[in-house]
Amino acid sequence: MILPTVLMAFSLGSHAAGEDAYNVVYTAHGDFEFIRDAVAAAVEGQGLKINHFNKISAMLDNTAAAVGDTRKIYLDAEQMEFCSATISRQMMEADPHSVAMCPYIISVYNLPADPKTIYISYRKPPLGSTPKSRAAFRAEEKLLDAIIKEGIQ
């Protein structure tokens, strides 16, 4: 059983994991692959297709010597990229420059010091400059939040 601990209180707008306004972070306790797969299944359960998995920890491990720093940042870290045609279209109709906000990305990772604590995060969408863009970005955040909650329940 996965017991999620929410690190962000949305109604209060605060982060228990830090004061960074750029992301939302949840934690779950268990096996990295199991939780990653559960979040991926939640994406697909929304009728969305995952375009790509970015292997962030592998990339950092592979390039560590080349950049002169071999400290292990993550034990495992992956990102899944996907979009909602409906929400993305609303965003881009409201503001064509919103194309930079697609695809959506959910990151799943754990740290070497605590391999059974799995972090699941996403970038906070911007506020938006018009009522329509604000509504679209709120819909994006609601979707990302729902996916993570379903994946870690």
Helices and strands as residue ranges (DSSP letters): E 5-6, E 8-9, E 14-15, E 23-29, H 32-45, E 50-55, H 56-67, E 76-82, H 85-94, G 96-101, E 104-111, E 114-123, H 131-152
